[in-house]
Amino acid sequence: MPAAAIARFVLLEARRSGLPWLVAASVAAGLGLAAFLSQVAVTESVALQTAIVATLLRACAVFLVAFQVITSTQREHDDKGLELMLSLPLSRHVYYLGRLAGFAACGAAVSICFALPLLLWSPPQAVLLWALSLCAETAMVAAAAMFFSVVLVQLVPAAAATAGLYLLARSIAAIQAIAGGPLVEPSLPQRLARWSVDAVALLLPRLDAVTRSDWLIYGPPGLGHYAMAIAALAVYALVLVAAGLFDFHRRNL
Amino acid sequence: MTRDERKLSAVPGWLWAFLALALAAQVALHSTGPRLRAAPSELPPPPAPGVLRLASFGEPAAAVRLAMLYLQSFDQRAGNDIPYRDLDYGRLIGWLRAIVDTDPRSAYPLFAATRIYAENPDPRKARAMLEFIYREFLKDPNRRWRWLAHAALLAKYRLHDLPLALRYANAIDRLTTRRDVPLWARQMRIFILEDMNEIEAAKVILGGLLASGKIKDPAELRFLKRHLEELEARQAGSNGAPKGR
């Protein structure tokens, strides 16, 4: 099965590019930070350690996976590996989906490694839900990074676009709340601004609703709420895959 | 992850010296420079509603705890005779309110308000902080009663304001409805009216909290134990002081 073989090579490349060392360094940094925080907090020291370490490791997972996707796609482009692969009896979508599956598997491995230290402070059920959510989040980020890498080709624009999408998706709910706050003057420009924000929100995933550190502190969310949040992420990943495949099929290579 | 490298001896001597000198200069500069300390006057205005949530990027639980550590750094110098004396309590309360609003389930801001900031020797500042605790208690009495219980003690023993202490005690009795709120908390009124000194009262409250299993965090246990020891030392120092009113 060619897609599985391509995914395996993506994983092999990740293993050889030093990603395991970066994962280990992130875990070590998280544990060091936790030890420091336990000394400075006057209360909620366990909650503080859990929240900060989970937030740090979530950001590290997303950063590592996004850069792995972008640099790998860039290398494939620069080394003419893409042309070589497409000269084989292999359709474009098999190549694209195979690589994306490899990056998603890479994200899942990173997520599991990052979830393990959280068992020190949180119950296994909450950590499991957090880890599964991080797997889905990194898969979506991989899809976004791959989409931007294919469309924008250059490393810096692709990285900037991925980071911009991610940060905006994490904060759009707060921006909407500010735009629709009770103290805001009900004028036409204000209404236009609120509609614009709502329109932008329609095009973004709700990343503020997934992989939340408060699941680890106050208990996991209801299963219905959790399943809805993950399903929304999966739908958004499908949109990115469809858009990426669309652009990839159109390109003259 | 391997690199094709030459031997260390391939690096010229001047480059070794240059690297060592640059590193030494960095360490020397950093170690002799003044240590950054947050002065009380530098506490910035509190963030507008929603801004802290925006800055949290969807992780309010982590953001509010970081914000509390940030607040804690103001005027918490070692050897400071009167901690938080110069802190602008208007701004401080604004910060605490923003933090509570961002993550209402976190115990950190109300713990700090009660156990640290409300113990300010300036009665005006202490009173402002107690009122903040009371207002926040009203929003969620079943979860926040323990801070108002301590606020009632502070009102009685530090501000010597019995009506205020009774107002807080009555509020706990009237507004808490959950069954796990202990009886002693609901009967704070009797407790406030009893003739006992501050240490006895603090011990009863602390013992009650420990027995109810409300305090589990090791840092909080450490802090409360140290706090009790400080109270005992203070009372030993002022022997012969009149008993609680």
Interface residues (C-beta under 8 A of the other chain):
Chain A: R16 S17 G18 W21 L37 S38 V40 A41 V42 T43 E44 S45 V46 A47 L48 A51 I52 A54 T55 R58 L167 R170 S171 A173 A174 I175 A177 I178 G181 L183 L207 D208 A209 R212 S213 D214 I217 Y218
Chain B: M1 P49 G50 V51 R53 L54 S56 F57 G58 E59 P60 A61 A62 R65 L66 L69 Q72 D103 R105 S106 A107 Y108 F111 A112 R115 I116 D217 P218 A219 E220 F223
